[in-house]
Amino acid sequence: MDSRLSARSLETLLGPWRTREPAYEAIADSVRLLCLDNRIAPRTALPAERELATRLGVSRTTVAAAYRSLRDSGHIESLRGSGSVTLPLGGSAPGRFSADEGVIDLQQASPSAWPGLAGAYAEAAGRTASLVTRTGYDVVGRSGLREAIAAHYATRGLPTTSAQIMVTNGAQSAISLVASLFVSRGDRVVIETPTYPHAADAFRGCGARLVGVPVVSGHGWDLERADHAFRRAVPTAAYLMPDFQNPTGGSMSAAERVAFAEAARQVGATLIIDETTAELGIDRPETHPPFAATAAGVGGVSIVTIGSLGKTVWGGLRVGWIRAEIDTIRRLVAARTAFDLGTPEFEQAVAEQLFPQMPGILTQRSGLLREGRDAAVETLAERLPAWDVPRVHGGVSLWVGLGEPLSSSLVMTARRRGLLLSAGPRFAVDGGHERHIRIPFTVSRHTMERAVDILADAWADLAQGVPLEGVEPLSSVI
Ligand SMILES: Cc1ncc(COP(=O)(O)O)c(C=O)c1O
């Protein structure tokens, strides 16, 4: 057993779990979902039955029945002396599928590879004889690639030198590295809610206390709450996605950008700006230069920008980067070796070849994402007209309002029908978002239509469940 979950922590993770009858199955399903999306790690001890029952305000028999159901489905085992412990989910555990079973996996919002990528790999492969004569890795990255990234920023309106760039293994390692440098245990970090969950995990891993600022589809960033968060919490850092925010797809207006830069400047917080999705425009009404260019007018604010080829080219390339002041890059170089020793030279050589072709690559991405977005919006409007489906102008996903706090139940029900999604609470900073679900539109029209058919059937399944106290009967919204 690796760690122990208190009844209080499990209650927080469960959120509003009372979404269906019987109560023990509602608890069991919520725990299954937490295991499936790794919010509860394998080999975690669950709280004792009596303790959890008191916390959740249910009888001990209910919790005992929930644990029995979890045992029967292979999610936990109960051992004399150590209580109930979650199990690693192997191929046989129910709810675990593979793509070749015809399952649609929308847990990740990963566009397929840019079609020219195989050719770029082949071209780089022709040069491997000379590549392998070099060390093959270094902490800051290949100079040609850093120059290409710097030139790309300059084209987008943000003058940059290659000394301001460090190449990383995707944006995720950039986020973890930057978090480790700027955040210490107990520090406050302002973060959007909903947010990109693996970034929240990285900050939590450094011991940060996250302070959520709501982003609402169609309404943007809650500037009043942001102002309050900066002034009251005095954060050391803020992590933001100003363009095509994941998961809402929203983009900050110029005024919102300036407001965040100003708020950060006043308290001396570093802005960690994740622009992984920033160039994924479909039909954006307004184009923005990188956040750091807009914020330059504010002056005196510390900004670290993170980028990646993960969505524009392919996630499997694992090439991302950090753009920062030269001093910060030096500090990051010193901190990096504890994590890894660099990005593989071959992938960097491939990436370097791609930058000159970026305008064409982005046009292809835009077409691909337009097809997915239009398919999602049209089929959802047709099959699930009561849901609130925002019209986004880019990015990778829709943040759909369900009207009812049933996101986790819907995800579990859809899963049984072969559609894998992440529930709204996975994107929350401090609980909530049970009324939303993220629907990535990074798939073909055909796949999206099948996914929405499954969602509509799963929603109908839920409607047949018996309503509970405090939850409106679902049938009233269908
Ligand atoms: C906003 C955001 N940042 C970072 C990442 C991680 O990107 P990478 O694959 O480059 O590590 C993702 C991937 O989904 C993302 O959506």
The ligand as an ORCA input file, in Angstrom:
! r2SCAN-3c Opt
* xyz 0 1
  C      -3.028     23.221    -22.223
  C      -2.078     22.072    -22.346
  N      -0.841     22.205    -21.878
  C       0.034     21.210    -21.968
  C      -0.303     19.998    -22.529
  C       0.719     18.907    -22.599
  O       1.306     18.953    -23.842
  P       2.505     18.035    -24.310
  O       1.903     16.872    -25.033
  O       3.323     18.886    -25.205
  O       3.254     17.604    -23.092
  C      -1.588     19.819    -23.038
  C      -1.971     18.532    -23.622
  O      -3.122     18.167    -23.634
  C      -2.503     20.893    -22.942
  O      -3.742     20.777    -23.407
*
